């Protein structure tokens, strides 16, 4: 762990025991049953103080429900990418079982009704060319951008909620790395550059306004990057697709944050006055846990010698994946291996609380949550279910809105 990183959360026992002590009997299916907050509440803003967590029943603090599920929408398989805009929720599927069946699904944010499917019609083959990952809306244009992970390019989709979306290639990743390019997640800077992670090759790119060739900003030594990642994008399985992962900017755009799913950490990269990286990089927060909620079948290389399977995995920042920012500037983290959402102070990495619990071990609503977006005072999470279903999108009413509206800053 970097000297700059501080872990404040301490597990008083197994995560399951802590949850049972806090909540008592199980909650109805429409409520998530594991909510831990530091003293204070989310509406008070960054910097709440207090040495310990206070716990309460889910229905007294936050309520959660399944917004959309594979049982109702069969094409919702391995949902990963997620964003929202103008009353719509966009979900991209990472369909590793049937890559050419990967789709972008457009839902009504209020009703959960499926409005459109992108990728199942003639002329939309760029979407169905392989598994999809991160989604983002350009706030200046309302255009949707999608990372075509297996194809190695970034798509621009104009009029994404219409019957006739216009799909084109915005940028292609280079193929000079050791592993195939793996576009993962993206975040828009206020200077019009699109930052995009390559989780196969531990690289972070920046795509200039208007698209074209990406510029390699951070990467391992010898990668040709402008700046070294200082080993902070390392992953124990080469080409493992775990780092860097989710991206989000701070409210003032002076820091770009990136998740390293493999090292259970969130990385901070300061930006200069010109909106470009200064070259500095550090660990903001880290909370190591080598356990998994489910056996990583098909991904056995992810196991460590000390890995356990089950509820012991349910700690904050276990497998941080997607990131989002709330209107107070806090970082929300989807913990894919811990089945919870962690809230971080953006200044010092302090863990301010967790929301949600595992659908596998605790009867909760989360199953490998991958990406996050806000709609009003609700936060949505895709349940990737990488090691097994259920596949769904969950949402929680949290009493705070997203920065810039959707929190995908």
C-alpha positions in Angstrom: 0.0 0.0 0.0 1.2 3.5 -0.8 2.1 5.7 2.1 -0.5 8.1 0.9 -3.3 5.5 1.3 -5.2 5.1 4.5 -7.7 2.4 5.3 -10.3 3.4 8.0 -12.7 0.6 7.8 -12.1 -2.3 10.1 -14.1 -5.5 10.0 -15.2 -6.5 13.5 -15.7 -10.1 12.5 -16.8 -11.8 9.3 -18.8 -9.5 7.1 -21.9 -11.7 7.4 -21.7 -11.6 11.2 -21.4 -7.8 11.1 -24.4 -7.5 8.9 -26.6 -9.8 11.0 -25.7 -7.9 14.1 -26.7 -4.7 12.4 -29.9 -5.7 10.8 -31.4 -8.6 12.7 -33.9 -10.6 10.6 -33.9 -10.6 6.8 -35.6 -7.7 5.0 -38.1 -8.0 2.2 -36.7 -8.5 -1.3 -37.3 -4.9 -2.2 -34.9 -3.7 0.5 -31.2 -4.3 0.7 -30.2 -5.4 4.1 -26.7 -4.2 4.8 -26.1 -0.5 5.3 -23.1 1.0 7.2 -22.5 4.7 7.5 -19.9 6.7 9.3 -21.3 9.1 11.9 -23.2 11.8 10.0 -25.2 11.4 6.8 -24.7 11.7 3.1 -26.4 15.1 2.8 -23.7 16.7 5.1 -21.0 16.6 2.4 -17.4 15.5 2.4 -15.5 15.3 5.6 -17.9 13.7 8.0 -16.0 12.6 11.1 -16.4 9.8 13.6 -14.3 6.9 14.6 -16.8 4.1 13.9 -19.7 3.0 11.8 -23.3 3.3 12.9 -25.6 0.7 11.4 -29.3 0.6 10.8 -31.9 -1.4 9.0 -32.1 -0.8 5.3 -35.7 0.5 5.3 -34.7 3.2 7.8 -31.8 4.5 5.7 -31.8 3.5 2.1 -34.2 1.3 0.1 -33.2 -0.8 -2.9 -34.9 -2.8 -5.6 -34.2 -4.6 -8.8 -34.8 -2.1 -11.7 -34.3 -4.6 -14.6 -33.5 -8.3 -14.7 -32.6 -11.1 -17.1 -35.8 -12.9 -16.1 -37.8 -10.1 -17.7 -35.3 -8.9 -20.4 -33.5 -12.0 -21.7 -30.9 -10.0 -23.6 -29.7 -8.5 -20.3 -26.8 -11.0 -20.0 -23.6 -10.0 -18.2 -24.6 -6.3 -17.8 -21.6 -4.1 -17.3 -21.5 -0.6 -18.8 -24.0 1.9 -17.4 -24.9 5.6 -17.7 -28.0 7.7 -17.8 -29.3 10.9 -19.5 -32.5 12.8 -20.0 -34.8 10.1 -18.4 -33.0 7.1 -20.0 -30.8 4.4 -18.5 -28.3 2.9 -20.9 -26.9 -0.6 -20.1 -24.2 -2.4 -22.1 -23.7 -6.1 -22.0 -20.4 -7.9 -21.7 -21.8 -11.2 -23.1 -18.7 -13.4 -22.9 -20.9 -16.5 -23.6 -22.2 -15.1 -26.9 -20.1 -12.0 -27.7 -22.1 -11.2 -30.9 -25.2 -11.0 -28.8 -23.8 -8.1 -26.8 -26.3 -5.2 -26.8 -26.9 -1.7 -25.5 -30.3 -1.6 -23.8 -32.2 1.6 -23.3 -34.6 1.8 -20.4 -37.1 4.4 -19.2 -35.5 5.6 -15.9 -38.9 6.0 -14.2 -40.7 2.8 -15.2 -37.9 0.4 -16.1 -39.6 -0.3 -19.4 -37.2 -1.4 -22.2 -37.4 1.3 -24.9 -34.8 0.4 -27.4 -32.2 -2.3 -28.1 -29.0 -1.2 -30.0 -27.1 -4.0 -31.8 -29.8 -6.3 -33.0 -30.6 -4.6 -36.3 -29.0 -4.3 -39.7 -26.4 -1.5 -39.7 -25.7 -1.9 -36.0 -23.0 -4.5 -36.3 -20.4 -2.3 -34.7 -22.2 -2.8 -31.4 -22.7 -6.5 -31.8 -19.1 -7.1 -32.9 -18.1 -8.3 -29.5 -18.5 -7.9 -25.7 -19.1 -4.3 -24.5 -17.8 -2.6 -21.4 -17.9 1.1 -20.3 -20.6 3.6 -21.4 -20.5 7.4 -21.1 -22.5 10.4 -22.3 -20.7 13.4 -23.6 -22.5 16.1 -21.6 -21.7 18.7 -24.3 -23.6 16.8 -27.0 -25.7 14.1 -25.4 -24.0 11.5 -27.6 -23.5 8.0 -26.1 -20.0 6.5 -26.2 -19.4 2.7 -25.7 -16.2 0.7 -25.3 -16.3 -2.2 -27.7 -13.9 -4.2 -25.5 -13.3 -7.2 -27.7 -13.2 -5.2 -30.9 -10.7 -2.7 -29.5 -12.4 0.5 -30.4 -14.6 3.3 -28.9 -18.0 3.9 -30.5 -19.9 7.1 -30.8 -23.7 6.7 -30.9 -25.7 9.8 -31.8 -29.4 9.9 -31.0 -29.0 6.8 -28.8 -32.6 6.8 -27.4 -34.1 7.1 -30.9 -35.3 4.4 -33.3 -32.4 5.2 -35.6 -29.2 5.8 -33.7 -26.1 6.8 -35.8 -23.2 4.5 -34.8 -19.6 5.2 -35.8 -16.0 4.5 -34.6 -14.7 7.4 -32.5 -11.2 6.0 -31.8 -9.3 2.8 -32.2 -6.9 1.4 -29.7 -3.4 0.6 -30.9 -2.3 -3.0 -31.2 1.3 -2.6 -30.2 0.9 -4.0 -26.7 1.5 -7.5 -25.4 -2.2 -8.3 -25.2 -5.1 -7.4 -27.3 -6.5 -3.9 -26.6 -9.1 -3.8 -24.0 -11.1 -0.6 -23.8 -12.7 -0.6 -20.3 -14.1 2.6 -18.9 -14.1 6.3 -19.8 -14.5 9.8 -18.3 -14.8 13.2 -20.0 -12.5 16.0 -19.0 -13.8 19.6 -19.0 -11.4 20.3 -21.9 -13.1 17.9 -24.2 -10.6 15.0 -23.9 -12.0 11.6 -23.3 -9.9 9.5 -20.9 -10.2 5.7 -21.5 -8.7 2.8 -19.7 -7.1 -0.3 -21.3 -7.4 -3.0 -18.6 -5.7 -5.7 -20.6 -2.5 -3.8 -20.9 -2.4 -1.6 -17.7 -2.7 1.6 -19.8 -4.6 4.9 -19.6 -5.3 6.7 -22.8 -6.6 10.2 -23.6 -8.6 10.7 -26.9 -8.5 14.3 -28.3 -11.7 16.2 -28.9 -13.4 15.0 -32.1 -11.8 11.5 -31.8 -8.9 9.9 -33.6 -5.8 8.2 -32.3 -5.6 8.0 -28.5 -2.6 9.4 -26.6 -1.0 7.0 -24.1 -0.8 9.0 -20.9 0.0 6.4 -18.2 1.4 2.9 -18.6 4.1 0.4 -17.4 7.8 1.2 -18.0 8.7 0.5 -21.6 5.1 1.1 -22.8 6.0 4.4 -24.4 3.5 6.2 -22.1 4.1 9.9 -21.3 4.1 9.0 -17.6 4.9 5.8 -15.6 2.1 4.2 -13.7 4.6 3.6 -10.9 3.3 0.0 -10.8 -0.1 1.1 -9.5 -1.9 -0.4 -12.6 -0.2 -3.7 -12.1 -2.3 -6.9 -11.9 -1.1 -10.3 -10.8 -2.5 -12.0 -13.9 -0.9 -10.5 -17.0 -3.6 -9.3 -19.4 -6.2 -10.0 -16.8 -8.5 -7.1 -17.7 -8.5 -5.7 -14.2 -6.5 -2.4 -14.2 -7.0 0.4 -14.7 -10.7 -0.2 -14.6 -13.4 2.4 -13.7 -12.7 6.1 -14.1 -14.2 9.3 -12.7 -13.1 12.9 -12.3 -13.3 15.1 -9.2 -15.8 17.9 -9.2 -13.2 20.5 -10.0 -11.6 18.2 -12.7 -8.2 18.6 -10.9 -8.0 14.8 -10.2 -8.8 11.7 -12.2 -9.5 8.6 -10.2 -9.1 5.0 -11.5 -10.0 1.7 -10.0 -7.5 -1.2 -9.8 -9.8 -4.2 -9.3 -6.9 -6.6 -8.7 -5.2 -4.6 -5.9 -8.4 -3.5 -4.2 -7.4 0.2 -4.6 -8.5 3.5 -6.1 -5.7 5.5 -7.7 -5.5 9.4 -8.0 -3.9 11.3 -10.8 -3.7 15.1 -10.4 -4.5 17.2 -13.5 -2.8 20.5 -14.5 -4.3 23.9 -15.3 -4.5 22.8 -18.9 -6.7 19.8 -18.0 -3.9 17.3 -18.8 -2.1 15.0 -16.3 0.8 16.3 -14.4 2.4 12.9 -14.2 1.9 12.4 -10.5 0.1 9.2 -9.4 -0.7 7.8 -6.0 -3.0 5.4 -4.2 -6.0 7.2 -2.6 -7.5 4.2 -0.9 -6.9 0.5 -0.5 -8.5 -2.4 1.5 -6.9 -5.7 0.6 -9.0 -8.9 0.5 -8.2 -11.9 -1.6 -11.5 -13.6 -1.1 -14.4 -14.0 -3.5 -18.2 -14.2 -2.9 -18.4 -17.0 -5.5 -15.9 -19.4 -6.9 -14.3 -17.7 -9.9 -15.1 -20.6 -12.2 -13.6 -20.1 -15.6 -11.3 -17.5 -14.1 -9.3 -19.7 -11.7 -6.1 -17.7 -12.3 -7.7 -14.9 -10.2 -7.3 -17.0 -7.1 -4.6 -16.3 -4.6 -3.1 -19.0 -2.3 -5.0 -17.6 0.6 -8.3 -17.1 -1.2 -11.5 -18.1 0.5 -15.0 -18.3 -1.0 -18.0 -16.9 0.7 -19.1 -14.1 3.0 -15.6 -13.2 4.1 -15.3 -11.4 0.7 -17.9 -8.8 1.7 -15.6 -6.0 2.7 -15.4 -2.5 1.3 -13.2 -2.0 -1.8 -12.9 -5.7 -2.6 -12.5 -5.6 -6.3 -13.3 -2.0 -7.1 -14.8 -1.7 -10.6 -17.0 1.2 -11.7 -16.8 4.6 -10.1 -19.3 7.5 -9.9 -19.3 10.9 -8.2 -22.1 12.4 -6.1 -23.0 16.1 -5.9 -20.9 16.5 -2.7 -17.8 15.2 -4.5 -17.7 11.7 -2.8 -16.5 8.8 -4.9 -18.9 5.8 -5.1 -17.3 2.5 -5.9 -18.9 -0.7 -7.2 -17.1 -3.6 -5.5 -17.3 -6.5 -7.9 -15.8 -9.1 -5.6 -17.3 -7.8 -2.3 -20.9 -7.3 -3.5 -21.3 -3.8 -2.0 -21.0 -0.2 -2.9 -18.3 1.8 -1.0 -18.3 5.6 -0.5 -15.0 7.4 -0.3 -13.9 10.8 0.8 -12.1 12.2 -2.4 -9.5 14.1 -0.4 -8.0 11.4 1.9 -9.6 8.1 0.8 -11.5 7.7 4.0 -14.2 5.0 3.7 -17.4 6.8 4.7 -19.7 3.8 4.4 -21.0 0.9 2.4 -24.4 0.2 0.9 -25.8 -3.1 -0.3 -25.1 -6.7 0.2 -24.6 -9.9 -1.7 -27.4 -11.7 -3.5 -25.4 -14.9 -3.2 -24.5 -15.0 0.5 -26.8 -12.5 2.2 -30.1 -12.4 0.2 -29.2 -8.9 -0.9 -29.4 -7.2 -4.3 -25.9 -7.1 -5.6 -24.0 -9.8 -7.6 -20.6 -8.5 -8.8 -21.7 -4.9 -9.3 -19.7 -3.4 -12.2 -20.8 0.1 -13.1 -22.7 3.0 -11.4 -24.9 5.9 -12.5 -27.2 8.3 -10.7 -30.8 9.2 -11.6 -32.0 11.9 -9.3 -31.3 10.7 -5.7 -31.1 7.0 -6.8 -27.9 5.2 -7.7 -28.0 2.3 -10.2 -25.6 -0.6 -10.4 -25.2 -3.3 -13.0 -24.9 -6.8 -11.6 -22.4 -8.3 -14.0 -22.7 -11.8 -12.4 -19.3 -12.7 -14.0 -19.2 -16.0 -12.0 -22.9 -16.8 -12.4 -26.3 -15.2 -12.5 -28.6 -13.5 -11.4 -28.0 -10.7 -14.0 -29.8 -7.5 -13.3 -29.6 -3.8 -12.6 -30.3 -2.7 -9.0 -31.1 0.8 -7.7 -31.0 2.4 -4.3 -32.6 5.5 -3.1 -29.7 7.3 -1.3 -30.8 10.9 -0.8 -28.0 12.4 -2.7 -27.7 13.3 -6.4 -24.9 12.6 -8.9 -22.3 15.2 -9.9 -23.4 16.7 -13.2 -26.6 14.8 -12.9 -25.6 11.2 -13.6 -22.4 11.1 -11.6 -20.4 9.8 -14.5 -18.2 12.8 -14.3 
